[in-house]
Amino acid sequence: MIDVDVEERLGAFRLDVKFAVEAPIVGLFGRSGSGKTSVVNAIAGIGRPHRGRIRINGDVLFDSDRGIDVPPDRRRVGYVFQDALLFPHLDVESNLTYGQRLRSAAERVISQDRVVDLLGLANVLRRTPQTLSGGEKQRVAIGRALLAQPRILLMDEPLASLDVPRSVEILDYIERLRHELAIPIVFVSHSVAQITRLADTVVVLADGKCLAVGDVEDVMGRPDLRPATGRYEAGSIIDAEVVAHQAALGLTTLAFDGGELRVPELDVSVGKRLRVRIRARDVSLALTRPPDISILNVLPGSVASIDDDAGRIIDLTIAVGAARISARITRYSHNELRIEPGRNVFVLVKAVSFDQRSVGYAGAGHP
């Protein structure tokens, strides 16, 4: 359990955040300046709140009323920053063992061999940081943090300085950590795709305040949070099961409580549960089922709600079985089709519009 209730003043910025969550990976989401780093710094002991309480699995790290402020080196918090911050004069193995030396032998429950295997570092142990790629540096930084035997792992925008291939690589390794190590992770990001893929629970911050806490599927699809989550990235998250692969056609079929979705082939076993994100801008609507169409996903539904802010773009929520799918259309289309709440429509989603980088595993599963 991660229990945070803190207030802090940083110049003109005021942080006033309260949440209590329990999940393998907690996503701390918000735009730049929302207070994400201030929260993780408070948990790590780098920043000292003016008031409040911080507890991890029942252990009090900070309590202003009781005068408790555990020093950072005694909090057993692993911290991975945006930049790897490795020691340039040490090779990879020495960087890793530095974290391990911070704990006594009795506290070392995570072995170096296991970390090296989990993060695929065996072939770089004798190399220095200057010879590593960005992704390799971040894997070493994660390994060093794990070998400090943390009770919690904080990851503050660890993919921010990486290109897309290296980011996907690190996301894969973080998923392995979730599956194989019982260490809660607080993953800080302003990327909807990263939060959707990794987090089990999400905390949304804006202007130093907590706007929402809950399951990723519920929170990241809420229309009222679009000012904080970003209207351009607005969409819906569907919990689905892999039911079939069509290798010859390069497709995977997912079943959800509303129908089936066909997406580009995924390297995931049949029977696994996934979270997939459908961006509102990738959804089209039709009043009748279109014949002779290349779009593979045509789902019957009905209009549940319309968010009309009098602009040129209209956001709608479509009920497809028990699922809710967001759609974005022009005002012209809205007027021409005479769409109103309760009207039956067909939801059209191109298979190629699915972003595999944002596909996450429902719960703590792993392929």
N, C-alpha and C positions, 0 to 999 in steps of 0.2 A: 504494500500500500504506500503510495506517495501522497502525502498530505501537506499541502502548502497553503499558508494564509499569511501573506506579507504585505507590508507597505514600505515604500522607499521613495525618497526624493533625490533626483539626479538633475540638479539645475532646475530648469523649468519643467522637466518631465517628472510625472508622478506615477509610480507603480503601485497599484492596489489590486492584488490578484489573490483569489481563493479558489482552490479545487482539491478534491480528494479522489484519486483514481487508482485502480488496480488492473494492470494489463501487462502482457509481455513487452509490448512496445507502445509507449505513449507518444503521440505526435503533438508537438507544440508548434502550432501553425499561426502565422500572421505576417503581415507585410513588414517591410523594414521600418524600424522605429516603433513597433508595437509593444516591445518589452520582452521578447523571447530570451535574448541573451541575458538580460537582467535577472530573469527568473532562474536560469540555469546557474548563473554566477552566485546567486543567493544559496542555491542548493549545495554548490561546491564549496561555499565559504569564501569565495573571492570577493563577493559583495556582501555588505552587512546591512540588512533591512533596518529601518527605524523602529518598526514594530512588527510583531507577528510570531509565527511558529512554523517550523519545518520538521516533519517526521518522516522517516523512511522505515517501513516495516515495523512500526511501533517505537523505533529508537529516535529520541529527540536530538536533532542536530542544532536547532536554534529555538529559543523561547525567550522573547524579550521580557515577559512578565516574571519568569523564574530566573532570569539572569544566566541562561545557558547559551553558550556560543562555542561549539566544539571547533577547535582549530582545523583548518583545511586538511592538514596531513593526517589527522585522526578521524576524518569523516568516512574514509574508505569509499571515496567517490572517484570513478574513472572518468576522465574528461578528454574528449577528442575534439579538437578545434577545427576551424575552417582550413587552416594550414597545418601540416603534419607536425611542425616544430620539433623535428628530430635533432639529436646532437650530431653536428656535422663531423666531429672528430672521432666518432665511434661507428663501428660497423653495425649491421642490422642486429646481429645477435647481442651485442653489448647494449644497444638501445633497448632491446626486449628485456634483458636481465636487469637493467636499471630499475624498471618497474617492479620486478620481482623482489629486489633487495629492499624495497620499502616495507616489506612484510616479513614477520618471523616465519620460521619453518612450519610452525603449528597452524599458521593462518593460510598457508599456500594450498588451496584446494584445487586450483586450476594450474595444471602443469605446463611448462614451456613446450614440451613435445606436442601436447594437445592443441595449444594455440597455434603453433607452427603448422600443424596439419589442417586445422580449421581454416586458416587464412592463406594457405598455400604459399608459405614463406621458405620452404626448405631450400630452394635453389638460390636464394638471395642472402643467406645468413652472413656470408663473408664480404658482401658488398657494402659500400658506404652510401649514405643518403644522396650524394651528388650524382650517383650513377643510376638511381632508381627513377622510374616513371612516377607521375603524380598518383596513379592508383596504387602502385606498390608502396609509396611513402605513407599513404593513408592506411593501408593494411598494417604496416609496421606500427603506426601510431595507435591503431585499435588494439593490436597485440600488446603493446607496452601498457596501455590502460588496463587490459584484462589481467595481465600478470601482476598488477598492483592489488589483485584480489578484491575488486570493488563490490560493494553491496548494491550499487547502481551505476549504470554507464550513461554518461551525458554526452550527446553528440550534437555539437552546435554547427549546423550547416556544413557537415563534413564533405559534401559534394560540390560546394559552391565554386571551387577553383578548378574543377575537373571538367574535361570534355565529356560528351555523351557516352562514348564507349567505356571510359573509365568510371563514369558514374554508375552505369549499369553493372559493371564488374563489382563495385563496392556494395551496391544494393543486394546483389546475389550473396555476398559474404555476410552482410548483416542478417539476411534471412536465415542463413545457416546458424548464426549465433543464437537467434531467437529459438530455433528448433532444438539446438543441442545444449545450450547453457541456460540455467535458471537464474539469469540476472536481468532484472528489469532495465529497460532502455528508455531514456527520454530522447527522442529524435526531433531536433529543431529544424524546421524548414519553412520556406515560403512557397514551395512547389506543391501544387495540388496533386500532381502525378506521384511524387515521392510519398506524400502522406497517405494517399489512397493505397499505394502498393504496400507500404510497410506497417502503418499504425493499426493497432486494434482499437484504441481509444484516442480521441483527438481533443485537445484543448485549444480553442480559438481565442487569440488575443487581438486587441485593437486599442491603441492609445493608452496602453498601460493597464487595461482592464480585461477581465475574462468575459467573453461574450457567450460562450457555449462550451459544454463538456458532454461527451457522449460517444456512442459508437460511430465509427467513421461513416458507415452507410447512412445513418440518420443525419449527422451534423453537416457533412460536406455537401449534401443535396438540398439543404434548406434555403428557400428563396430569400428569406429575411436576412440571411447572413451574407448575401452577395456583395454588399459594400465592403466586407472584410475579406471574403474569399476570392473576390474578383469576378465581375460579370462576364468577362471574356472567357474565363475558365469554368463558368457555371455548367453544371451537368448533374447527372444522377449516378448513383453507385448501385450495382445489382449484385446480389449474392446468388451465385449460380454453381451448378455442378457440371463437371466435364462428363459427357455421356457418349461421345464418339469422336473418332478422328477419321478424316478422309485424306490419307497421306498423298494419294495420287492427285488430289485436287488442291492440296495445301490448306485444308480447312479443319477446324475443330468446332464441334457442336456443343453448346452449353444450354442446360435446361434451368429455368428459373420459374418462380411462381407467377406465370403470366405467359409462358411460351418457351420458345427456343431461340437462341442466337447463334449465328454462324460467324466465326471470326477467323483470322489467319491462324494457321496451325500453331498450337502451343505445345511445348515440350513438357507436358504434365500428364500424369496417369489418369485414366478413366476412373471416375468415382471421387476425384479430389474436388473440394469446394474452393471456389475462387471469388474474388471481388473484381468486377470489371467496371470501368468508368465509361459512361456514354456522355460525351460533351453535347450540350444543348445545341450548339451551332452545327453539329453533325446530324441532327434529326430533322427530317422533313415530314409533312403531314399530307394526307389525301382523304377525301370524303368517301371514295370507293376504292376497292382493291385494284391497283393498277395492273393491267395485263402486259405481258411481254416487256418486262423490266429487268435491268441488270442488278438492281439492289436486292440482296439476298434476304434481308431481314424486313419482313412486312408483318407488323403485329397489330391486331385489332385492340382498340381501347376506347376510352371516353375521356372527354376533357374534364379534369377535376377542378382546375382553377386557372385564372388568367391574371397575370400581373401587368397591368396597363398603367404605365406612368406618363402616358400622353406623349411618349417619344415615338420615334420611327420604328423601333424594334419592340416586339411583344414577346414576353416570356410566358410559357404555358406549362402546366403540369398535367400529364396524361396518365390516367389510371390504366395499367395493363395488368390484369389480374390483381394480385396483391401488391405489385410493384408500382412505383411512381417514376415516370420518365419525363425529364425536362426537355422542352423543345423551344427553339427560338425562331421566330418568323418575322417577316416585315409586316408593317401595318397594312400595306397594300394587300398582302395575302390574307391577313386576318379579316379585312373588310370584304374581299372578294369571295372567300369561302364561308363567310358569315359564321365564324366559329364562336361558340358561346359555351359556358359550362353545361355539362351533361350531353353535349353532342358527341355522337359516335364518329371516330376517325380511325385511320390506319397510320401507325407510326412506321416510318421508313428510315432504316439505318444501314448505310453501306458497310459491308464487312471490312473493307480496307481502311475505314475511318478509326477502327479500334487501335489504340496505342498500347502495344504489348509492354512498354516500359512502365505502364501504370497498373498492370494486372497484379493483384495481390492475392495472398492466400487467406481465405476466411479462417478466423481463429488462429491457432498456432500450428496449422498444418504445414507440410512441406512435401514437395514432390519426391 
